[in-house]
Amino acid sequence: MSDHATFIWNELNTHDVKTACDFYSSLLGWRFEEMPSPDGIYRIAKLGDRPVAGVFEMKGKHFEGVPPHWLSYIDVDEIDKRVAAAKKAGATIIRDPFDVEGVGRIAILKDAVGALIAWMTPAQS
């Protein structure tokens, strides 16, 4: 069953992963599991056995000056077509669609009013 057009994931983007994980662990009881990703180690926050969010470490020159922030993901079908349509409708594409093995195809954009959002076509399970 698809969650098309609904929010399906939240991700904290931060330069200080340890402090962020300590904060949410101590206050909300989240525990973190590490998984390898093309950009380094990605952390999955879990409450019990349920994944509740991700933590992405912003490192490298292209993240200099980018403040920590939460990024929400919306499930979309046919992401490449949706991103092309979004661009025509006034979106700015921050990162063209890319694949994350076992997760899905993701794009990051600013919508027509400049709000940052991620769109994802989940991998078939």
C-alpha positions as CSV (number, residue, x, y, z in Angstrom):
1,M,0.0,0.0,0.0
2,S,1.4,3.4,-1.0
3,D,1.4,6.5,1.0
4,H,1.4,8.6,-2.2
5,A,1.2,12.3,-1.6
6,T,1.7,12.0,2.1
7,F,4.6,12.8,4.5
8,I,6.5,9.5,5.0
9,W,9.8,10.5,6.7
10,N,11.5,13.2,8.7
11,E,15.3,13.7,8.8
12,L,17.4,15.9,11.0
13,N,20.3,17.4,9.0
14,T,23.1,18.6,11.4
15,H,26.8,19.2,11.6
16,D,26.9,17.8,15.2
17,V,25.4,14.3,15.1
18,K,26.6,13.3,18.6
19,T,25.0,16.2,20.3
20,A,21.8,15.7,18.3
21,C,21.6,12.0,19.1
22,D,22.4,12.6,22.8
23,F,19.6,15.2,22.9
24,Y,16.9,13.1,21.4
25,S,18.0,10.0,23.2
26,S,17.9,11.6,26.6
27,L,14.7,13.5,26.1
28,L,12.6,11.2,23.9
29,G,14.1,7.8,24.5
30,W,15.2,7.4,20.9
31,R,18.0,4.9,20.1
32,F,20.1,5.1,17.0
33,E,21.2,2.5,14.5
34,E,23.9,3.3,12.0
35,M,23.7,2.3,8.4
36,P,26.2,3.0,5.6
37,S,25.2,5.5,3.0
38,P,26.9,7.0,-0.1
39,D,27.5,10.1,2.1
40,G,28.9,8.3,5.1
41,I,27.0,6.9,8.1
42,Y,23.2,7.6,8.3
43,R,21.5,7.1,11.6
44,I,18.0,5.8,12.0
45,A,16.2,7.0,15.2
46,K,14.0,4.3,16.7
47,L,11.4,4.3,19.4
48,G,11.3,0.7,20.5
49,D,11.6,-1.2,17.2
50,R,9.8,1.5,15.2
51,P,11.8,3.8,13.0
52,V,10.8,7.4,13.6
53,A,13.3,9.6,11.9
54,G,16.8,9.8,10.3
55,V,19.9,11.8,11.2
56,F,22.1,13.0,8.3
57,E,25.5,14.5,9.0
58,M,26.1,17.7,6.9
59,K,29.8,17.6,6.0
60,G,31.8,19.0,3.2
61,K,32.1,22.4,1.5
62,H,28.6,22.4,0.0
63,F,27.1,22.3,3.6
64,E,29.2,25.3,4.9
65,G,26.8,27.9,6.3
66,V,23.8,25.6,6.1
67,P,22.1,25.7,9.5
68,P,20.8,22.5,11.2
69,H,17.2,21.7,10.1
70,W,14.5,19.1,9.9
71,L,13.7,17.9,6.3
72,S,10.4,16.2,5.6
73,Y,9.8,13.7,2.8
74,I,6.7,13.2,0.7
75,D,5.9,10.0,-1.1
76,V,5.5,10.7,-4.8
77,D,5.0,8.3,-7.8
78,E,7.2,8.7,-10.9
79,I,9.6,11.1,-9.2
80,D,11.4,12.2,-12.4
81,K,8.1,13.3,-14.0
82,R,6.9,14.9,-10.7
83,V,10.2,16.9,-10.4
84,A,10.0,18.1,-14.0
85,A,6.4,19.2,-13.4
86,A,7.4,20.9,-10.1
87,K,10.2,22.8,-11.9
88,K,7.7,24.1,-14.5
89,A,5.4,25.1,-11.6
90,G,8.1,27.3,-10.0
91,A,10.1,24.9,-7.8
92,T,13.9,25.2,-7.6
93,I,15.6,21.8,-7.8
94,I,18.3,21.6,-5.1
95,R,19.3,18.0,-5.9
96,D,18.1,16.1,-8.9
97,P,16.6,12.7,-8.4
98,F,19.1,10.1,-7.1
99,D,18.8,6.5,-6.0
100,V,19.5,5.2,-2.5
101,E,19.8,1.4,-2.7
102,G,17.0,-0.3,-0.8
103,V,15.3,3.0,0.1
104,G,14.1,4.7,-3.1
105,R,14.6,7.5,-5.5
106,I,14.9,10.9,-3.8
107,A,14.9,14.6,-4.9
108,I,15.3,17.7,-2.9
109,L,13.7,20.9,-3.9
110,K,12.3,24.3,-2.8
111,D,8.7,24.6,-3.6
112,A,7.0,27.5,-5.3
113,V,7.2,29.6,-2.1
114,G,10.8,28.6,-1.3
115,A,10.1,25.9,1.4
116,L,12.6,23.1,1.4
117,I,11.1,19.6,0.9
118,A,12.3,16.2,-0.2
119,W,10.2,13.9,-2.5
120,M,10.7,10.2,-2.6
121,T,9.5,7.3,-4.7
122,P,10.1,4.4,-2.2
123,A,11.9,1.3,-3.4
124,Q,9.6,-1.7,-4.0
125,S,9.8,-4.1,-1.1
